[in-house]
Amino acid sequence: MLEFSIFIAYTVLGVSLVLIFFRLVLGPSLPDRVVALEMLATLTVGFIAVYTLSSGVTAFLDVAMVLALTAFLAAVGFARLIAKGGSQDGD
């Protein structure tokens, strides 16, 4: 049963990754792309968590935590850039 759940989790994360990648490439504005990048980092943390469940190696959870914290700091930086009048265009 656990193997089936892990397969379903990988499938959902994979489909989400493809959809987020399209939003990242086709996003009409900078805030759309920033949200897509943040979601990409969140999905990567999800992949790491599911892989940790399937492999049993808990050291990967440390990597997921560091990635989540780094993504949070990047989101704060992008939000400050946009709030201070950064480029709103998709160019």
HELIX and SHEET records of a PDB file:
HELIX    1   1 LEU A    2  LEU A   26  1                                  25    
HELIX    2   2 LEU A   30  SER A   55  1                                  26    
HELIX    3   3 PHE A   60  ALA A   83  1                                  24    
END                                                                             
